[in-house]
């Protein structure tokens, strides 16, 4: 392991913002509206959206490290919803860790 510091570039954050946006758009709910699962999914997607918003905020104030962390949290919420079978990832094993 190297002691070399690596900076997070704005381009890298933008790349992950785009990947997360594409994942959010591609995944679709599996369970009917109003079901217990859809209520749980709504909570998870709110977390994903809030973290995405946080990532943009951090990027706008120049804090790329926090922006990178936040967008990865956002994507993790979406990925977890696919893994828990609350969202359908439509077989996309690039955007999601499929069940």
BADREN-753150 format. One record per residue: x, y, z of N, C-alpha, C in turn; residue in one letter. Coordinates in steps of 0.1 Angstrom, whole numbers, padded with zeros to 4 digits, always signed. Layout:
XYZXYZXYZa
...
END
This chain:
+0008-0012+0000+0000+0000+0000+0009+0012+0000x
+0005+0022-0008+0013+0034-0009+0008+0045+0000x
+0017+0053+0004+0013+0065+0013+0010+0077+0004x
+0010+0075-0009+0007+0086-0018-0008+0090-0017x
-0010+0103-0016-0023+0109-0016-0029+0109-0030x
-0041+0106-0032-0048+0107-0044-0060+0116-0043x
-0061+0126-0052-0072+0136-0051-0083+0131-0060x
-0095+0134-0056-0107+0131-0063-0109+0143-0073x
-0110+0139-0086-0112+0150-0096-0126+0153-0098x
-0129+0165-0103-0143+0168-0106-0149+0159-0116x
-0140+0155-0126-0145+0146-0136-0149+0132-0131x
-0142+0127-0121-0146+0115-0114-0159+0116-0107x
-0161+0127-0100-0174+0129-0093-0185+0130-0103x
-0183+0137-0114-0193+0138-0125-0196+0125-0131x
-0186+0117-0133-0188+0103-0138-0197+0095-0129x
-0195+0096-0116-0203+0088-0107-0217+0094-0105x
-0218+0107-0106-0231+0113-0106-0240+0108-0118x
-0233+0107-0130-0240+0102-0142-0244+0087-0140x
-0235+0079-0135-0238+0065-0133-0249+0063-0124x
-0250+0071-0113-0260+0070-0103-0274+0075-0109x
-0273+0085-0117-0285+0090-0124-0291+0079-0133x
-0282+0073-0141-0286+0063-0150-0292+0051-0142x
-0286+0047-0131-0292+0036-0123-0305+0040-0118x
-0307+0052-0113-0320+0057-0107-0331+0056-0118x
-0327+0060-0130-0337+0060-0141-0340+0046-0146x
-0331+0037-0146-0333+0024-0152-0341+0015-0143x
-0338+0015-0130-0344+0006-0120-0359+0010-0119x
-0367-0001-0118-0381+0002-0117-0387-0006-0105x
-0397-0001-0098-0403-0008-0087-0409-0021-0091x
-0407-0031-0082-0413-0044-0084-0427-0046-0078x
-0429-0040-0067-0441-0042-0059-0451-0031-0061x
-0464-0034-0060-0474-0024-0063-0474-0012-0053x
-0478-0001-0058-0479+0012-0050-0488+0009-0038x
-0483+0014-0027-0491+0012-0015-0488+0000-0007x
-0480-0009-0012-0476-0021-0005-0465-0018+0005x
-0463-0026+0015-0453-0024+0025-0439-0023+0018x
-0436-0031+0008-0424-0030+0000-0422-0017-0007x
-0433-0011-0012-0432+0001-0019-0429+0013-0010x
-0435+0012+0003-0432+0022+0013-0417+0021+0017x
-0412+0009+0019-0398+0008+0022-0389+0013+0010x
-0393+0010-0002-0386+0015-0013-0386+0030-0014x
-0397+0036-0011-0397+0051-0011-0387+0057-0001x
-0386+0051+0010-0376+0056+0020-0362+0054+0014x
-0359+0043+0008-0346+0041+0003-0343+0051-0009x
-0353+0053-0017-0350+0062-0029-0349+0076-0024x
-0356+0080-0013-0355+0093-0008-0340+0095-0003x
-0335+0085+0004-0321+0085+0008-0312+0087-0003x
-0314+0079-0014-0306+0080-0026-0306+0094-0032x
-0318+0100-0033-0320+0113-0038-0313+0124-0030x
-0315+0122-0016-0309+0132-0007-0293+0131-0008x
-0288+0119-0009-0273+0118-0010-0268+0124-0024x
-0276+0122-0034-0273+0127-0047-0272+0143-0047x
-0283+0148-0040-0283+0163-0038-0271+0168-0030x
-0268+0160-0020-0257+0164-0011-0244+0164-0020x
-0242+0154-0028-0231+0153-0037-0229+0165-0046x
-0240+0170-0051-0240+0182-0060-0236+0194-0051x
-0242+0195-0040-0239+0206-0031-0224+0206-0028x
-0218+0195-0023-0204+0194-0020-0195+0197-0032x
-0199+0192-0044-0192+0195-0056-0192+0210-0059x
-0203+0217-0057-0205+0231-0060-0196+0240-0050x
-0194+0235-0038-0186+0243-0029-0171+0238-0029x
-0168+0229-0038-0154+0225-0041-0149+0214-0032x
-0158+0207-0024-0154+0196-0016-0157+0183-0023x
-0147+0180-0032-0148+0168-0040-0148+0155-0033x
-0141+0155-0022-0140+0142-0014-0154+0139-0008x
-0160+0149-0002-0173+0146+0004-0183+0144-0008x
-0182+0150-0019-0191+0148-0030-0190+0134-0035x
-0177+0129-0036-0175+0115-0040-0181+0105-0030x
-0179+0108-0018-0185+0099-0007-0200+0099-0008x
-0206+0111-0010-0221+0112-0010-0227+0105-0022x
-0221+0106-0034-0226+0100-0045-0225+0085-0045x
-0215+0080-0038-0213+0065-0036-0224+0060-0027x
-0227+0068-0016-0238+0064-0007-0251+0064-0015x
-0253+0074-0023-0266+0074-0031-0267+0062-0040x
-0256+0058-0047-0257+0046-0055-0259+0034-0047x
-0253+0033-0035-0255+0021-0027-0269+0019-0022x
-0276+0030-0020-0291+0029-0017-0298+0022-0028x
-0296+0027-0040-0302+0021-0052-0299+0007-0054x
-0286+0004-0053-0281-0009-0055-0287-0019-0044x
-0288-0014-0032-0294-0022-0021-0308-0025-0024x
-0316-0016-0030-0330-0018-0033-0331-0029-0044x
-0321-0029-0053-0321-0039-0064-0318-0053-0057x
-0308-0053-0049-0304-0065-0042-0315-0071-0033x
-0323-0062-0027-0334-0067-0018-0346-0070-0026x
-0346-0068-0039-0357-0071-0048-0369-0062-0046x
-0365-0049-0043-0375-0039-0043-0376-0031-0056x
-0364-0031-0063-0363-0026-0076-0359-0037-0086x
-0363-0035-0098-0358-0044-0109-0347-0037-0116x
-0335-0043-0116-0323-0038-0123-0323-0042-0138x
-0333-0049-0142-0334-0053-0156-0321-0060-0162x
-0315-0068-0153-0304-0076-0158-0291-0068-0160x
-0290-0055-0156-0279-0047-0158-0268-0049-0147x
-0258-0057-0150-0248-0060-0140-0236-0051-0140x
-0238-0040-0148-0228-0029-0148-0233-0018-0138x
-0246-0015-0138-0251-0005-0129-0255-0010-0115x
-0257-0023-0114-0262-0029-0102-0254-0042-0098x
-0254-0045-0085-0250-0058-0081-0263-0066-0080x
-0264-0075-0090-0277-0082-0092-0278-0094-0082x
-0291-0097-0078-0293-0108-0069-0287-0121-0074x
END
